[in-house]
Amino acid sequence: MEHMRDITFTKLSGSGNDFICVDARDGTYDDLLGDAARASTFARVLCRRHVGVGADGLIFALPSEVGDLADLSVRFYEPDGSQAELCGNGTACFTHWAIEQGMVAGAQVRSLTSAGTVIGKRIDDVYVRVCIPLPESLRRGLEVMADDQLFDCDFAVTGVPHLVVYVDDVARVDVERLGRVLRWHEHFQPRGANVNFVQVIRPGEIALRTFEFGVEGETLSCGTGSATAAICAGLRFGWDRALLRGQQPTLVRARSGDVLRVWATIEDDGRVSELCLDTIVRVLFRGTVHPDLAAKALGQAPAPAERATPNET
């Protein structure tokens, strides 16, 4: 972007997780995205609440880098400016937006992410389903000492790393304090992990609160966190076969009040062979960034204000 131009966007919510979506398919943002420092600044400025657009993340739509093997390439940025491999709710929002904007034909989007190709589809007027990468580095029964407490946890990477911490009552957890301590725990260095506090309500239903890295705070929902928590809880507590074989969803009650649905197929040996997430997607608004904020995001000086000419008397 040699010269500043309008930055248009759509803001969407995935069960309370909100994102700024920007169409970069025409090459307008190629120079920006080719410069890691500038792209980081752009994301930080736009995602900052109260003085920017405000969001849990920024998502760019780009042409597919693998031809017909994907419909679009996707670039995710966290509010701290770091690039994320994947975001479950973000992919759901991206899917809805791409379909609505006519970027694809039909009701399905194959999105190429840094974590692989993720398939999303609109399944009704409320939910969008995304099938995310299968969990890796699964560690069950992990004991973590933090803040003078011993936490019974599970851990897995579902595109991004997630710690699952089991608690009796999520409403009473100091997520900001404990989440920050566990997020940077020595077990998960150097990068750290997202921290999911899970309360089992009944078999097949959990309540979840998440401290997300990159956001560095609690979010109202987390898609990959919901999926990770659902499969970890199902394995740990030996839930009904229908829940573990993809015949019924695990319900995840998010801080936003929305209920996400996780469909998992877990084989007899504990291997997860399919993992999909249903998220409620809402379009919040569309807009154009004010020139002064755009200049700040692009690292340019704002245009000087025109001086008023006094009326002659």
C-alpha positions as CSV (number, residue, x, y, z in Angstrom):
1,M,0.0,0.0,0.0
2,E,2.2,2.8,-1.3
3,H,-0.5,5.4,-0.6
4,M,-3.0,5.4,2.1
5,R,-6.5,4.3,1.0
6,D,-9.7,3.4,2.6
7,I,-9.5,0.4,4.9
8,T,-12.9,-1.3,4.7
9,F,-13.8,-4.2,7.0
10,T,-16.6,-6.4,8.4
11,K,-16.8,-7.2,12.1
12,L,-18.3,-10.5,13.1
13,S,-18.8,-12.5,16.3
14,G,-18.3,-16.2,16.8
15,S,-20.2,-16.9,20.0
16,G,-18.8,-13.8,21.6
17,N,-15.3,-14.0,20.1
18,D,-15.2,-11.0,17.8
19,F,-13.1,-10.5,14.6
20,I,-12.2,-7.9,12.0
21,C,-12.3,-9.4,8.5
22,V,-10.5,-7.6,5.7
23,D,-10.6,-8.6,2.0
24,A,-7.0,-8.6,0.7
25,R,-7.5,-10.8,-2.4
26,D,-6.8,-7.9,-4.9
27,G,-3.2,-7.5,-3.7
28,T,-3.8,-4.2,-1.9
29,Y,-2.3,-5.4,1.3
30,D,0.6,-7.5,-0.2
31,D,3.3,-5.0,0.8
32,L,1.9,-4.7,4.3
33,L,1.6,-8.5,4.8
34,G,5.1,-9.0,3.5
35,D,6.5,-6.9,6.3
36,A,6.0,-8.7,9.7
37,A,6.6,-5.6,11.8
38,R,4.1,-3.5,9.8
39,A,1.5,-6.2,9.8
40,S,1.9,-6.6,13.5
41,T,1.4,-2.9,14.0
42,F,-1.7,-2.9,11.8
43,A,-3.3,-5.7,13.8
44,R,-2.5,-4.1,17.2
45,V,-3.9,-0.7,16.2
46,L,-7.1,-2.0,14.7
47,C,-7.8,-4.6,17.4
48,R,-7.2,-2.3,20.3
49,R,-10.5,-1.6,22.1
50,H,-11.8,1.9,22.8
51,V,-9.3,3.6,20.5
52,G,-9.4,1.2,17.5
53,V,-12.1,-0.9,15.9
54,G,-11.6,-3.4,18.8
55,A,-11.5,-7.2,18.4
56,D,-10.1,-10.5,19.6
57,G,-8.4,-10.9,16.2
58,L,-7.8,-9.7,12.7
59,I,-8.4,-11.9,9.6
60,F,-7.3,-11.4,6.0
61,A,-8.8,-13.2,3.0
62,L,-6.2,-13.9,0.4
63,P,-6.1,-15.9,-2.9
64,S,-5.5,-19.6,-2.5
65,E,-1.8,-20.4,-2.4
66,V,-2.5,-24.1,-3.4
67,G,-4.7,-23.6,-6.4
68,D,-7.9,-25.7,-6.5
69,L,-7.0,-27.5,-3.2
70,A,-8.4,-24.6,-1.2
71,D,-10.8,-21.8,-1.9
72,L,-9.0,-19.1,0.0
73,S,-5.9,-18.5,2.1
74,V,-6.4,-17.0,5.5
75,R,-4.1,-15.0,7.7
76,F,-4.9,-14.7,11.4
77,Y,-3.5,-12.0,13.7
78,E,-3.8,-11.7,17.5
79,P,-4.5,-8.4,19.2
80,D,-0.9,-8.3,20.4
81,G,0.2,-8.4,16.7
82,S,1.4,-12.0,16.6
83,Q,0.4,-14.3,13.9
84,A,-1.8,-17.3,14.8
85,E,-1.8,-20.6,13.0
86,L,-5.5,-21.1,13.5
87,C,-8.6,-19.8,15.3
88,G,-11.7,-21.9,15.5
89,N,-14.3,-19.2,16.0
90,G,-12.4,-17.0,13.7
91,T,-12.6,-19.6,10.9
92,A,-16.3,-19.9,11.5
93,C,-16.7,-16.1,11.1
94,F,-14.5,-16.1,8.1
95,T,-16.5,-18.9,6.5
96,H,-19.8,-17.0,7.0
97,W,-18.3,-13.8,5.7
98,A,-16.7,-15.5,2.6
99,I,-20.0,-17.1,1.7
100,E,-22.0,-13.9,2.3
101,Q,-19.6,-11.9,0.2
102,G,-19.8,-14.4,-2.7
103,M,-16.1,-15.3,-2.5
104,V,-17.1,-18.9,-3.0
105,A,-20.0,-20.7,-4.6
106,G,-22.2,-22.7,-2.3
107,A,-22.2,-23.0,1.5
108,Q,-18.8,-24.4,2.1
109,V,-15.3,-22.8,2.3
110,R,-11.9,-24.6,2.2
111,S,-9.6,-22.2,4.1
112,L,-5.8,-22.7,3.9
113,T,-4.4,-21.8,7.3
114,S,-0.9,-22.2,8.8
115,A,-2.3,-25.3,10.5
116,G,-3.6,-26.8,7.3
117,T,-6.7,-26.7,5.3
118,V,-9.8,-26.2,7.4
119,I,-13.3,-26.9,6.0
120,G,-16.1,-24.7,7.2
121,K,-19.8,-24.7,6.2
122,R,-23.0,-23.0,7.1
123,I,-25.3,-25.7,8.4
124,D,-28.4,-23.5,9.3
125,D,-29.4,-19.9,9.9
126,V,-27.6,-19.9,13.3
127,Y,-24.5,-22.2,13.3
128,V,-21.4,-22.5,11.2
129,R,-19.4,-25.7,11.4
130,V,-15.6,-26.0,11.1
131,C,-13.6,-29.2,11.2
132,I,-10.3,-28.3,12.9
133,P,-6.9,-30.2,13.0
134,L,-6.9,-33.3,15.0
135,P,-5.2,-33.0,18.4
136,E,-1.5,-33.5,18.7
137,S,0.8,-33.8,21.7
138,L,-2.1,-35.0,23.9
139,R,-1.0,-35.2,27.5
140,R,-3.6,-36.5,30.1
141,G,-3.4,-36.3,33.8
142,L,-0.9,-33.5,33.9
143,E,-0.3,-32.1,37.3
144,V,0.7,-28.4,37.3
145,M,1.7,-26.4,40.4
146,A,0.9,-22.7,40.1
147,D,0.0,-20.0,42.6
148,D,0.5,-22.5,45.5
149,Q,-2.1,-24.7,44.0
150,L,-1.9,-28.1,42.3
151,F,-4.1,-28.3,39.2
152,D,-5.2,-31.5,37.5
153,C,-5.0,-30.8,33.8
154,D,-4.9,-32.2,30.3
155,F,-3.1,-30.6,27.3
156,A,-3.4,-30.9,23.5
157,V,-2.5,-28.9,20.4
158,T,-5.5,-28.4,18.1
159,G,-3.8,-26.0,15.7
160,V,-2.8,-24.0,18.7
161,P,-1.8,-25.2,22.2
162,H,-4.5,-25.6,24.9
163,L,-4.3,-26.4,28.6
164,V,-7.5,-27.8,30.1
165,V,-7.9,-27.2,33.8
166,Y,-10.8,-28.9,35.7
167,V,-12.6,-26.9,38.3
168,D,-15.7,-27.2,40.4
169,D,-17.2,-23.9,39.5
170,V,-16.0,-21.7,36.6
171,A,-17.9,-18.7,37.9
172,R,-15.6,-18.5,40.9
173,V,-12.3,-18.8,39.1
174,D,-10.1,-15.7,38.9
175,V,-9.4,-16.2,35.2
176,E,-7.3,-13.1,34.6
177,R,-4.9,-14.0,37.5
178,L,-4.7,-17.8,37.3
179,G,-4.9,-17.8,33.5
180,R,-1.9,-15.5,33.2
181,V,0.1,-17.6,35.6
182,L,-0.7,-20.9,33.9
183,R,-0.4,-19.4,30.4
184,W,3.4,-18.8,31.1
185,H,4.0,-21.9,33.1
186,E,7.4,-23.5,32.6
187,H,5.7,-26.7,31.3
188,F,4.6,-24.8,28.2
189,Q,7.6,-22.6,27.4
190,P,8.8,-21.0,25.3
191,R,5.5,-20.1,23.7
192,G,3.0,-20.8,26.5
193,A,-0.6,-22.0,26.1
194,N,-4.2,-21.0,26.0
195,V,-5.8,-21.8,29.4
196,N,-9.3,-23.3,29.5
197,F,-11.1,-23.6,32.9
198,V,-13.7,-26.4,32.6
199,Q,-16.6,-27.3,34.8
200,V,-18.4,-30.5,34.0
201,I,-22.1,-29.9,34.3
202,R,-23.1,-33.4,33.3
203,P,-21.8,-36.0,30.8
204,G,-21.8,-34.3,27.4
205,E,-22.1,-30.7,28.8
206,I,-19.4,-28.4,30.1
207,A,-19.0,-24.7,31.0
208,L,-15.9,-23.1,29.8
209,R,-13.9,-19.9,30.4
210,T,-10.7,-19.2,28.5
211,F,-7.6,-17.1,29.0
212,E,-6.3,-16.7,25.4
213,F,-2.7,-16.0,24.5
214,G,-2.3,-13.2,22.0
215,V,-5.3,-11.6,23.5
216,E,-3.6,-11.9,26.9
217,G,-6.9,-11.9,28.7
218,E,-10.2,-13.7,29.0
219,T,-12.4,-13.9,25.9
220,L,-16.2,-14.6,25.8
221,S,-15.6,-17.8,23.9
222,C,-12.9,-19.9,22.3
223,G,-13.5,-22.3,19.5
224,T,-10.4,-24.5,19.6
225,G,-10.5,-24.3,23.3
226,S,-14.1,-25.6,23.4
227,A,-13.1,-28.5,21.1
228,T,-10.1,-29.4,23.1
229,A,-11.9,-29.3,26.4
230,A,-14.7,-31.4,25.0
231,I,-12.5,-34.2,23.8
232,C,-10.3,-34.1,26.9
233,A,-13.3,-34.3,29.2
234,G,-14.9,-37.1,27.2
235,L,-11.7,-39.2,27.4
236,R,-11.0,-38.4,31.1
237,F,-14.5,-39.2,32.3
238,G,-15.4,-42.0,29.9
239,W,-18.5,-40.5,28.5
240,D,-21.2,-42.3,26.6
241,R,-20.2,-43.9,23.3
242,A,-22.6,-41.7,21.3
243,L,-20.7,-38.6,22.5
244,L,-17.3,-40.2,21.7
245,R,-18.3,-41.5,18.2
246,G,-19.7,-38.3,16.7
247,Q,-23.4,-39.3,17.1
248,Q,-24.2,-36.6,19.6
249,P,-22.4,-33.3,20.3
250,T,-20.8,-32.2,23.5
251,L,-22.4,-28.9,24.6
252,V,-20.1,-26.1,25.6
253,R,-21.5,-23.2,27.5
254,A,-19.4,-20.1,26.8
255,R,-18.9,-17.0,28.9
256,S,-21.0,-15.1,26.3
257,G,-24.0,-17.2,27.1
258,D,-23.9,-19.0,23.7
259,V,-23.8,-22.8,23.5
260,L,-21.2,-24.3,21.1
261,R,-21.4,-27.8,19.9
262,V,-18.4,-30.1,19.5
263,W,-18.6,-33.3,17.4
264,A,-15.8,-35.7,18.1
265,T,-15.1,-39.2,16.9
266,I,-12.7,-41.0,19.2
267,E,-11.5,-44.5,18.4
268,D,-11.1,-47.3,20.9
269,D,-7.3,-46.6,21.2
270,G,-8.0,-43.0,22.2
271,R,-7.1,-41.6,18.8
272,V,-9.3,-38.7,17.6
273,S,-10.3,-39.3,14.0
274,E,-12.6,-36.3,13.5
275,L,-13.2,-33.0,15.4
276,C,-15.7,-30.4,14.4
277,L,-17.1,-27.3,16.1
278,D,-20.5,-25.6,15.6
279,T,-20.3,-21.8,16.4
280,I,-23.0,-19.2,16.4
281,V,-21.9,-16.5,13.9
282,R,-23.3,-12.9,13.9
283,V,-22.4,-10.1,11.5
284,L,-22.0,-7.0,13.8
285,F,-21.3,-4.2,11.4
286,R,-19.3,-3.1,8.4
287,G,-17.3,0.1,8.2
288,T,-14.4,2.1,6.9
289,V,-11.5,3.1,9.2
290,H,-11.2,6.8,9.7
291,P,-8.2,8.3,7.9
292,D,-6.4,9.2,11.1
293,L,-6.7,5.7,12.5
294,A,-5.8,4.2,9.1
295,A,-2.6,6.3,9.0
296,K,-1.7,5.1,12.5
297,A,-2.3,1.4,11.6
298,L,-0.3,1.8,8.4
299,G,2.6,3.6,10.2
300,Q,2.0,6.8,8.2
301,A,1.6,10.3,9.3
302,P,-2.0,11.5,9.2
303,A,-3.0,14.0,6.6
304,P,-2.7,17.6,7.9
305,A,-6.0,19.3,8.7
306,E,-6.9,22.0,6.3
307,R,-6.6,25.5,7.8
308,A,-9.7,27.5,7.8
309,T,-9.6,30.7,5.9
310,P,-11.1,33.6,7.9
311,N,-14.0,35.4,6.3
312,E,-13.0,38.8,4.9
313,T,-14.9,41.7,6.4
